[in-house]
Amino acid sequence: MQRLFILTLSLIAWIPAVLCWVTTQKEFIGPEGGSLTVQCRYGSHYANHVKYWCHGWTRIYCQILARTDETFSANPNEDKVSIFDDPARLMFTVTMNDLKETDSGWYSCGVEIASGADDIAYTEVKVSHGVSVVNSMVSGEEGSSLTVKCLYTQRFRLSEKKWCRSGDPSSCLSTGSERSYEDTSVAISDDRTGAFTVTLKKLQMKDADWYLCSAGQQQAAVQVQVRPHGSTSNIFFSATISLPSQTEPVTTPPTPSQPWNRYRYMLESIVGCSSLLLLVGLAVLARKILRRTGSPVRARFEIKCAGVSDLICNLHKAREVVQARESTDFVQQQ
């Protein structure tokens, strides 16, 4: 029985991180030279606490970049890092501007706790450089026009921009030194600030296909769909061929979130409460053992704790007491 109890106590370190009441996504990706927004959620009991954003894994070994109790400029876009707390939604938002590759790394959403360890949730920030598209699929009616917006990072600002039909290098149209290109069916314009637009004019059914936005050696794929003129249905004609394999990275649209993700925070709360109840039960059992034991080990673990940490401390005390009793029994048997 004692061994079973010790095994239960040894599982404390494996209690799910859901007991932490601060949550965020595991990863955020932003373009070099652009901006990135991070949402950090917290429990209602943290509504009036100070929140912060820091660069690093833990509160001790991280550099605080923004705090909700500090004053920032009226325009968040002027700050390298800004933070905004919305207690009504139980969420604070962090915005990082003018991203650089050196900004990549681990960060922490933190809630300051005056009487104990801060509650934090960590995430990884990745700064990407290359080409992407605003919409990976665009559509239009035959005879009309449509526009594709291609984004690129700062290092490709002066690079030549191209629009190509996938799998056909001879079809590529380039902006050249003029930063633009135009003919009767296609117009390309580069603003040199991070985006170039491609306008397909007088759409024809044969225009339905996969295309590539290019800057330097980077590419991003986009699918063009065309609906017959005068059609009232939502049926579009599109290419069914697969994209050819390429050595250059191709930006693909993100995978849609699974439906159950909507209920993730509710599930986390349920699991968290269940885990907390388990801790309370173990703590009650630990206190009973401590009261019945006069072992000197008990004096070594008189640690003053508060909140949930008090429960964990009591469990560790009980484990030490049980181990000490087992050691004593063993010596007596010898």
Secondary structure as GFF3:
##gff-version 3
##sequence-region A 1 334
A	DSSP	alpha_helix	2	10	.	.	.	ID=ss1
A	DSSP	three_ten_helix	11	14	.	.	.	ID=ss2
A	DSSP	three_ten_helix	17	19	.	.	.	ID=ss3
A	DSSP	beta_strand	22	23	.	.	.	ID=ss4
A	DSSP	beta_strand	27	31	.	.	.	ID=ss5
A	DSSP	beta_strand	36	42	.	.	.	ID=ss6
A	DSSP	three_ten_helix	44	46	.	.	.	ID=ss7
A	DSSP	beta_strand	51	55	.	.	.	ID=ss8
A	DSSP	beta_strand	63	67	.	.	.	ID=ss9
A	DSSP	three_ten_helix	76	78	.	.	.	ID=ss10
A	DSSP	beta_strand	81	86	.	.	.	ID=ss11
A	DSSP	three_ten_helix	87	89	.	.	.	ID=ss12
A	DSSP	beta_strand	91	96	.	.	.	ID=ss13
A	DSSP	three_ten_helix	101	103	.	.	.	ID=ss14
A	DSSP	beta_strand	105	111	.	.	.	ID=ss15
A	DSSP	beta_strand	119	128	.	.	.	ID=ss16
A	DSSP	beta_strand	131	133	.	.	.	ID=ss17
A	DSSP	beta_strand	137	141	.	.	.	ID=ss18
A	DSSP	beta_strand	146	152	.	.	.	ID=ss19
A	DSSP	three_ten_helix	154	156	.	.	.	ID=ss20
A	DSSP	beta_strand	161	165	.	.	.	ID=ss21
A	DSSP	three_ten_helix	169	171	.	.	.	ID=ss22
A	DSSP	beta_strand	173	174	.	.	.	ID=ss23
A	DSSP	three_ten_helix	176	178	.	.	.	ID=ss24
A	DSSP	beta_strand	180	182	.	.	.	ID=ss25
A	DSSP	beta_strand	186	190	.	.	.	ID=ss26
A	DSSP	beta_strand	195	200	.	.	.	ID=ss27
A	DSSP	three_ten_helix	205	207	.	.	.	ID=ss28
A	DSSP	beta_strand	209	215	.	.	.	ID=ss29
A	DSSP	beta_strand	218	227	.	.	.	ID=ss30
A	DSSP	beta_strand	250	251	.	.	.	ID=ss31
A	DSSP	three_ten_helix	259	263	.	.	.	ID=ss32
A	DSSP	alpha_helix	264	292	.	.	.	ID=ss33
A	DSSP	alpha_helix	297	300	.	.	.	ID=ss34
A	DSSP	alpha_helix	308	333	.	.	.	ID=ss35
###
